[in-house]
């Protein structure tokens, strides 16, 4: 098989999910190991939908030979989830604790509010250090 890596960049509603799902299903139907396919997207919903579509297309093309693909597509997910997975997997080699936490904007704001409250700056007063 001589397929090369593919990067798809397109706007909303242009068929990215369908294009990627068919490309991945084609690779698998052509003999590619699904554990060696990296399938990334920005949202969890799109990730789940792409994986579901790949499974459906593969079952249509390959029939009973498919087996469960959800586990085989181990590198399908969001940029953030795969990034976090890689960081956890290699955390010790890069000097991190594998039990690290990732805070989103809301978590960070909550943490800052707790600290501000603990320091006595309840009304979001300007702080001069």
C-alpha positions as CSV (number, residue, x, y, z in Angstrom):
1,X,0.0,0.0,0.0
2,X,1.4,3.4,-1.0
3,X,-0.9,5.9,0.7
4,X,0.8,8.9,2.1
5,X,-0.3,11.1,5.0
6,X,-3.2,13.4,4.4
7,X,-4.2,16.7,5.9
8,X,-7.7,17.9,5.3
9,X,-8.5,21.6,6.0
10,X,-11.9,22.9,5.1
11,X,-14.7,25.0,6.5
12,X,-17.9,24.1,8.3
13,X,-20.4,22.0,6.4
14,X,-17.9,21.1,3.6
15,X,-17.9,17.4,4.2
16,X,-14.6,16.9,6.3
17,X,-16.1,14.3,8.5
18,X,-17.4,12.3,5.6
19,X,-14.1,12.6,3.7
20,X,-12.0,11.6,6.6
21,X,-14.3,8.6,7.5
22,X,-14.2,7.3,3.9
23,X,-10.4,7.8,3.7
24,X,-9.8,5.9,6.9
25,X,-12.2,3.1,6.0
26,X,-10.5,2.8,2.6
27,X,-7.1,2.5,4.3
28,X,-8.4,-0.2,6.6
29,X,-10.2,-2.0,3.8
30,X,-6.9,-1.9,1.8
31,X,-5.1,-3.6,4.7
32,X,-3.8,-0.7,6.8
33,X,-3.5,-1.5,10.5
34,X,-6.1,0.8,12.2
35,X,-3.8,1.0,15.3
36,X,-1.3,3.0,13.1
37,X,-3.9,5.6,11.9
38,X,-3.9,9.0,13.6
39,X,-7.3,10.6,13.2
40,X,-7.7,14.0,14.9
41,X,-10.4,16.6,15.1
42,X,-11.3,19.5,17.4
43,X,-14.5,18.3,19.1
44,X,-15.4,15.1,20.9
45,X,-18.7,15.0,19.0
46,X,-16.9,15.0,15.6
47,X,-14.4,12.4,16.9
48,X,-17.1,10.0,18.0
49,X,-19.0,10.6,14.7
50,X,-15.9,9.9,12.6
51,X,-15.1,6.7,14.4
52,X,-18.8,5.6,14.1
53,X,-18.8,6.3,10.4
54,X,-15.5,4.5,9.8
55,X,-16.9,1.4,11.6
56,X,-20.2,1.6,9.6
57,X,-18.3,1.9,6.3
58,X,-15.9,-0.9,7.1
59,X,-18.7,-3.2,8.1
60,X,-20.5,-2.5,4.8
61,X,-17.3,-3.1,2.8
62,X,-15.7,-5.9,4.8
63,X,-18.7,-7.5,6.4
64,X,-17.9,-9.9,9.3
65,X,-14.2,-9.6,8.7
66,X,-14.1,-6.2,10.4
67,X,-14.3,-7.0,14.1
68,X,-14.6,-4.2,16.6
69,X,-12.9,-1.1,15.2
70,X,-13.5,1.3,18.1
71,X,-10.6,-0.3,20.1
72,X,-8.5,-0.7,17.0
73,X,-8.7,3.0,16.2
74,X,-6.7,3.8,19.3
75,X,-5.3,7.1,17.9
76,X,-8.7,8.6,17.0
77,X,-9.8,11.5,19.1
78,X,-9.5,15.3,19.7
79,X,-6.2,17.1,19.4
80,X,-6.5,17.8,23.2
81,X,-7.3,14.2,24.2
82,X,-4.5,12.7,22.1
83,X,-2.1,15.4,23.3
84,X,-2.9,14.7,26.9
85,X,-2.6,10.9,26.3
86,X,0.9,11.4,24.8
87,X,1.9,13.7,27.7
88,X,0.7,11.1,30.3
89,X,2.4,8.3,28.4
90,X,5.8,10.1,28.3
91,X,5.4,12.2,31.4
92,X,8.2,10.7,33.4
93,X,10.6,10.9,30.5
94,X,10.0,14.6,30.3
95,X,10.0,15.3,34.0
96,X,6.3,15.5,34.6
97,X,4.0,13.7,37.0
98,X,1.6,11.5,34.9
99,X,-1.2,12.5,37.2
100,X,-1.1,16.1,36.1
101,X,-4.4,18.1,35.7
102,X,-5.4,20.2,32.7
103,X,-7.5,23.2,33.5
104,X,-9.8,24.8,30.9
105,X,-10.6,28.5,31.0
106,X,-13.5,28.0,33.4
107,X,-11.4,25.9,35.8
108,X,-8.6,28.5,35.7
109,X,-11.1,31.3,36.4
110,X,-12.5,29.3,39.4
111,X,-9.0,28.7,40.7
112,X,-8.1,32.4,40.4
113,X,-11.3,33.4,42.2
114,X,-10.4,31.0,45.1
115,X,-6.9,32.4,45.4
116,X,-8.2,36.0,45.1
117,X,-10.7,35.2,47.9
118,X,-8.0,33.6,50.1
119,X,-5.8,36.7,49.6
120,X,-8.7,38.9,50.6
121,X,-9.3,40.4,47.2
122,X,-13.0,39.6,47.0
123,X,-14.2,42.4,44.7
124,X,-11.6,41.8,41.9
125,X,-9.6,44.8,43.1
126,X,-6.5,45.7,41.3
127,X,-3.5,44.0,42.8
128,X,-0.2,45.7,43.0
129,X,2.7,43.5,43.9
